[in-house]
Amino acid sequence: MVDLESVSKIRFPPFDSSRWNPEFIPIAVHRENLGQYRTIEEVKKKLETVHPPFKIGDENSWFVRHEYFYKGEEINVDRNSQFLDTNKFPTIVKRQRRGWYLHPHPIHSLVRRLIKFSVIVLLICLMYLFIEPVLATFGIPGLGTQTIRFGLLDYPLLAFLVVPLLFAPIFMRVYGNFSDLRAQQKFLKAEIENPHIVFHSQTSSNSNLEISIDFPYWGEQWRDVEVSWQVGILPPSREALLAAHQRTEKMQPPPGLSTELPHHWEASLDDGTAGGEDAPMDSRLVSGGLFLRPMRICDRGQSLPWKEGEVLSLAPPPIIWPGTTCTDLIRIHWECIITIYRNELAPLYYVQPLKVHYPIEKININQITIHDGRIELNDEHQTTT
């Protein structure tokens, strides 16, 4: 009798993945013995009851793989039926990807662009002050080097131009955070009822999502509604990553993982690398927050406008993905997003997690799109690997 082994491999992008070279991030590997079998027929029968194998991404970059090995060789099975993961949704879905969500104040996106501009202006001014004495020896008059008396001290004129530019992002961020907190408190007091969602099909990852929606509550400022669905890979749990790298919580984490950050990481929630930067200031009254965090690896399906009483048929993403996968190391997540556009207010979102079947086809995705982990920059920064 020979062992049948399940092997899961993942090199998941850390929060600020643009600053990391994937080749220097170790691959997390989890192996599990599924038992001993005499013949290939017994192996194939067993594989009909477990997650189908799949490959997502390139091993030289960010990737996720789930494979089976028998007699030391990779084995694939031509399946005759779809497969559905019956495991419970992980904590990260229950806490951060279910229910109502708000959109942060647009000033946060502006602040990030302004910070870069401010730093560039500061460096240019410092360089100019450094070379200004040299320019003066050639008779070139200085610009902005005159002094202005403020109180008992004299300050360079450039300081009155640069310092406000450096402090402006701080005050703008504070204003944005207070606006977000006020919007969250106002939303929580409204106690909006959840929409009634009916699914009209057992959806697989390569078929349309048939859905109808009814709103028992309709806000005065609600205008249009758009329905879409998407699939992505959620961060592995920190415990699973450390176990795959044969490390404990008290040991130095592997490259790509930060040390444990108090107040910004919760057991079984994610890898802990975001450090609180993925979302603006959240209200502590809601467990998991009221801002929908982007998935770092994500692919979107069709989006359609909602009409009352109509059954929508949403096409899946153009690339065939695996179905829902709920393990500690690999979390392939599907969700339906209802976007409610409001007059003079930011959009409102309702997120419904989905249990999606694996298709019969073999899954092999060569290229994946990496999204920025910050909410305010999610749609602006994308890279394909």
HUNORBEL-V525601 format. One record per residue. RES is the residue in one letter. SS is DSSP state (alpha for helix, beta for strand, coil for the rest). PSI is psi in whole degrees, 0 to 359 (999 if undefined). OMEGA is omega in whole degrees, -180 to 180 (NA if undefined). Layout:
RES SS PSI OMEGA
RES SS PSI OMEGA
This chain:
M coil 142 -174
V beta 144 -179
D beta 141 170
L beta 123 -173
E beta 135 173
S beta 130 -177
V beta 120 176
S beta 130 179
K beta 142 179
I beta 136 167
R beta 93 -172
F coil 137 -178
P coil 130 173
P coil 175 -175
F coil 304 -180
D coil 69 -171
S alpha 337 -179
S alpha 342 -180
R alpha 2 -175
W coil 144 172
N coil 117 -175
P alpha 330 -176
E alpha 340 -178
F alpha 3 177
I coil 123 -179
P coil 152 -180
I coil 129 176
A beta 127 -176
V beta 130 176
H beta 124 -179
R beta 140 180
E beta 131 178
N beta 121 -178
L beta 7 179
G beta 178 -179
Q beta 139 -175
Y beta 148 -177
R coil 319 -173
T coil 162 179
I alpha 333 178
E alpha 320 177
E alpha 322 179
V alpha 314 -179
K alpha 323 179
K alpha 321 178
K alpha 319 -177
L alpha 344 176
E coil 345 -175
T coil 1 -177
V coil 173 -180
H coil 130 174
P coil 151 178
P coil 153 177
F beta 159 178
K beta 125 -179
I beta 120 178
G beta 178 -178
D coil 136 -178
E coil 343 176
N coil 356 180
S coil 212 177
W coil 136 -176
F beta 164 175
V beta 132 180
R beta 145 174
H beta 118 -172
E beta 165 177
Y beta 141 -178
F beta 134 179
Y beta 126 -174
K coil 35 177
G coil 2 -179
E beta 146 178
E beta 139 -178
I coil 135 176
N coil 151 -178
V coil 132 173
D coil 107 -175
R coil 150 178
N coil 354 -178
S coil 161 178
Q coil 161 -178
F beta 140 179
L coil 127 177
D coil 121 -178
T coil 3 178
N coil 156 178
K coil 152 176
F coil 143 177
P coil 168 -177
T alpha 323 -177
I alpha 329 177
V alpha 316 -178
K alpha 328 -174
R alpha 329 -170
Q alpha 359 -177
R coil 45 179
R coil 127 177
G beta 206 -175
W beta 144 178
Y beta 151 179
L beta 166 175
H coil 133 -178
P coil 162 180
H coil 135 -178
P coil 348 -180
I alpha 337 180
H alpha 319 178
S alpha 320 178
L alpha 321 -179
V alpha 318 -178
R alpha 322 177
R alpha 324 -179
L alpha 325 179
I alpha 316 179
K alpha 317 179
F alpha 319 -179
S alpha 318 180
V alpha 319 178
I alpha 316 179
V alpha 319 179
L alpha 314 -179
L alpha 321 178
I alpha 318 179
C alpha 317 178
L alpha 320 178
M alpha 321 180
Y alpha 318 178
L alpha 331 179
F alpha 321 -176
I alpha 355 -177
E alpha 319 177
P alpha 325 178
V alpha 319 178
L alpha 325 -180
A alpha 327 179
T alpha 339 177
F coil 9 178
G coil 13 179
I coil 118 -177
P coil 147 180
G coil 153 -180
L coil 115 179
G coil 10 -180
T coil 356 177
Q coil 155 -178
T beta 150 176
I beta 129 -179
R beta 127 177
F beta 106 -172
G coil 235 180
L coil 0 -175
L beta 157 176
D beta 137 -179
Y beta 146 176
P beta 148 180
L alpha 325 -179
L alpha 332 -180
A alpha 325 -180
F alpha 346 177
L alpha 324 -173
V alpha 316 -175
V alpha 313 176
P alpha 327 179
L alpha 329 179
L alpha 326 -178
F alpha 341 -178
A alpha 315 179
P alpha 327 -180
I alpha 311 -180
F alpha 324 178
M alpha 320 179
R alpha 318 178
V alpha 316 179
Y alpha 317 179
G alpha 319 180
N alpha 317 178
F alpha 323 177
S alpha 320 178
D alpha 317 179
L alpha 320 179
R alpha 319 179
A alpha 322 179
Q alpha 317 179
Q alpha 320 179
K alpha 320 180
F alpha 318 -179
L alpha 325 179
K alpha 333 -179
A alpha 330 179
E coil 60 -179
I coil 135 178
E coil 147 178
N coil 146 176
P coil 154 176
H beta 118 -176
I beta 131 178
V beta 127 177
F beta 133 -174
H coil 14 180
S coil 157 171
Q coil 100 -168
T coil 138 169
S beta 169 -172
S coil 350 179
N coil 21 178
S coil 166 -177
N coil 150 175
L beta 115 -180
E beta 119 -171
I beta 144 172
S beta 147 -173
I beta 138 175
D beta 135 -178
F coil 109 176
P coil 340 178
Y coil 135 177
W coil 115 -177
G coil 155 -179
E coil 328 -177
Q coil 2 179
W beta 138 -177
R beta 289 -178
D beta 157 179
V beta 136 179
E beta 138 -177
V beta 133 180
S beta 171 172
W beta 157 -176
Q beta 164 178
V beta 147 178
G beta 177 178
I beta 120 179
L coil 155 180
P coil 140 175
P coil 158 175
S coil 145 -178
R alpha 321 -179
E alpha 319 -180
A alpha 321 179
L alpha 314 180
L alpha 320 179
A alpha 321 179
A alpha 330 178
H coil 8 178
Q coil 48 178
R coil 160 178
T coil 172 -179
E coil 332 -177
K coil 352 -178
M coil 165 177
Q coil 126 -179
P coil 156 179
P coil 165 178
P coil 139 -178
G coil 338 178
L coil 134 176
S coil 166 172
T coil 164 -178
E coil 126 -177
L coil 113 179
P coil 143 177
H coil 352 -179
H coil 3 -179
W coil 140 -180
E coil 141 -177
A coil 133 177
S coil 5 -177
L coil 307 178
D coil 193 -177
D coil 350 176
G coil 10 -176
T coil 348 -176
A coil 327 176
G coil 28 178
G coil 3 -177
E coil 353 -175
D coil 338 -178
A coil 151 172
P coil 189 -174
M coil 119 -179
D coil 149 172
S coil 134 -180
R coil 355 -180
L coil 344 -178
V coil 120 178
S coil 120 -179
G coil 347 176
G coil 169 -179
L coil 16 177
F beta 132 -176
L coil 111 179
R coil 139 177
P coil 151 172
M coil 131 -175
R coil 329 173
I beta 119 -170
C beta 148 175
D beta 135 -173
R beta 144 174
G beta 197 -176
Q beta 150 176
S beta 132 -178
L beta 149 175
P beta 145 -179
W coil 140 173
K coil 138 -176
E coil 130 178
G coil 359 -177
E coil 141 174
V coil 118 -178
L beta 143 176
S beta 103 -174
L beta 123 179
A coil 147 -180
P coil 173 174
P coil 152 -177
P coil 333 178
I coil 135 -179
I coil 122 -180
W coil 164 171
P coil 165 175
G coil 188 -179
T coil 132 179
T beta 119 -176
C beta 82 173
T coil 171 -179
D coil 328 -176
L coil 317 -178
I coil 122 -178
R beta 93 175
I beta 119 -168
H beta 132 175
W beta 143 180
E beta 150 174
C beta 132 -177
I beta 123 175
I beta 115 -179
T beta 123 -179
I beta 115 179
Y beta 135 -175
R beta 148 177
N coil 126 175
E coil 12 178
L beta 159 178
A beta 158 -180
P beta 157 177
L beta 139 -176
Y beta 143 169
Y beta 127 -174
V beta 129 179
Q beta 112 176
P beta 149 -177
L beta 145 168
K coil 108 -174
V coil 136 180
H beta 149 167
Y beta 142 175
P coil 171 177
I coil 329 -177
E coil 154 175
K coil 140 -176
I beta 122 177
N beta 97 -178
I beta 118 -176
N coil 318 -177
Q coil 139 177
I coil 155 -180
T beta 127 179
I beta 124 180
H beta 151 176
D coil 139 -177
G coil 349 -179
R coil 137 -177
I alpha 314 -174
E alpha 344 -179
L alpha 10 -172
N coil 317 -176
D coil 357 -175
E coil 330 -175
H coil 109 178
Q beta 140 175
T beta 146 179
T beta 131 179
T coil 999 NA
